[in-house]
Amino acid sequence: MNGGTRNILNREIMIDLIGNEPELIKQFEIDFLKQAKVSLQKIADMYNASQIGAIAEEAHFLKTSAKAVGAEQISHLLQALEMSGSEHNKPECRKLILQTRVALHQIHGVISNDK
């Protein structure tokens, strides 16, 4: 991933990892969506409880999965969230959490619209 445009979902990454297996790739994408929904809720709960430092660990966990499925935008946002996890960056954390929610919604749209 370079400094240019990041894909919502770069399926070439999964193809490179497991081969051209559309059904298996689809299952990994669905599993990622489920995991991301849970992790993002945990991150939001930590933020609301002012546990900003704990956000980095959950962001790192989800970032690993995002990279594996080719969710480049979310991976980038989670990297930034992981790095901004301090009380002094609470406004930045909030912004990144909201941007990650939007990016997750976009991925959901891409996966849901596939036949």
N, C-alpha and C positions, 0 to 999 in steps of 0.2 A: 504494500500500500504506500503510494507516494503522496506528495503534497497536493496532488490533483483531486479530481472528483472521486468521491468514494461511492461505491455502489450500495444501493439498499440491500441487495442480495446478489452476491457474486457466486453463481452456481458452479463456476469452473473450479473453485476451491474444493468443493465436495467431490467433484468428478476426479480431480487430481488425487484426492485422499483415498477414495473407495472405488473409483471407476464409474463408468456410465451406467448407473443402476438407479433409474428414475424413481422406482417405488421405495427403495431404501433411502434415497436422498430425501424424498418427500416425508418419510417417517422421521428422519433426523430433524428436518425443519419443523415439523409439528411438535416433536419433543422439545426442541429449543424454545418454541413459543410458550409452551407450558412452563418450562423452567424459568424463562425470562419474566413471565407474569408474576410468578412467586417471588423471584429475586428482586424485581423492581418494587413489589409491595414491601418487602423487607427493608429495602433501601429507603423508601418513603417513610416507613415506620421509624427507622433509625433517625432520619432527618427530623421528624416531628418530635422525637424524644431527645433531640439535641445530642445524639450519639454520632456526631459527625465523623469522628475517628474510625468508628466501626464500619462505616460505609465503604472504605477502601477495600477491605477484605471481600465483601460481597460483590463489589464492582469488579474486582480482579477475578473472582470465581465465574461470574457471568461473562466477562470479557473473553475468557478462554473458550467458552462454548460458542460465543458469537464469532470469534475468529475461525473456529472449526467449520461452521456452517456457511461462512462467507458473508456474514452480516457486517459489512465493512463500516457503515455509518455508526451503528451501535457500538462496535468494537472501539472506534475512535472516541466516541463520547464517553464510554466506560473507562478508557485509559485516562482521559482528562478528569473524570470524576474520581478515579483512584488517586490521582496526583493532587487533587484539590481538597482532600479530606482533612480539613482542620477547622477549628472554630472561627478562625479569621476569614475563612473562605465560605462561610455559610451562604451568602447570596449567590456565589458562583456554583456551589453544590446544588442549590435549588434550581438554578437555570439549567444545569446539565441534567438533572433528574427529569425536568419537564421536556427537554429536548430528546432524551432517551425514550420517554413515553411516546412522543410523536414518531420517532424512528421505529419503535416497536409496532406501532399501529400501521406504519407504511409496510413493514415486512409482512405483517398479518394480511394486509391487502394483496400483496404480491403472491403469497402462498395460497390464499383463498381463491384468487382469480385463476389459478392454474387448473387446467383440466386433467 
